[in-house]
Amino acid sequence: MTIRETHPGEYEAITQVWEASVRATHDFLSDADIAALRPSVLAEYLPAVMLRVHVDAQDRIRGFVGVAEGKIEMLFIAPESRGQGIGRQLLDHAVTRLSASLVDVNEQNPQATGFYQAMGFELIARSPLDGQGKPFPLLHLRLKQSPPQ
């Protein structure tokens, strides 16, 4: 498996991974919420980030990460590929190669919160609304600083 850059011709496939992942992990979102977000993911959010995909031996997209201005804006794994270390690899890539040290996580997604905390992120703030102004609280996390040596 490989992490590589992507291109707009793959945005539809990436959005399909996003949707499947959201349906598997964001049970607080309704079908209408997901349907409303999908066009923005495809046309606005993906082009706005440094985007990397994790692909299998057949070059099928199994996960992706998007980073902008030092912040992980998105990290999603295809449901059938969860638990294989792809999220960890993408997160490590985002931190070491794309200089990411911040991430926001939906408070109602405890699996994601636990993942980021296990990977060395700490809570720095909480917002009662998400980026679209909906009542889905966000936890703002920052990568813990290494102790001075």
Phi, psi and omega in degrees: 000150188222147169256130182215167173291165180229185181213162183305334178296344179260000184299324179295316178296321178295319179295326176295319176297316178304309184297315179298319180294315180298317179297329181277337189236342185249066185291352176278349177266139177276167174303321180295321177299314181295315180298324179289326181283328189308311180298324179292320177302310184295312190265335185244308189289315181297315179293345186271358185234162166284115190250132176230142179244149174255120184241154178271187183297337178265012180065027175273136181287123181251345178185169179204159176224142176233131183233138174219129176050046176078009183237132174286112182270337180200141172209112184225144181237137175302135184307320181287351181252003179293152178079012181250008179087004182293316179300317178298317180295317179294320178296315178300318178299315181298320182286311187277328184255334184246007175059036178277139176219003180231153174200146172252141181229139174296130180300329181281006178245076185296333178296316180293318179300313178298321178300308182295322178294320177295334180269009173100014177266150179232151179289130177241340179192169178221139175242137181287342181238154176276184183296341178263007179079015180269157184282056175242094186304143177249140171258128180262121184242152178227143176295128180299143178284142175291144177294147179300146181252000000 
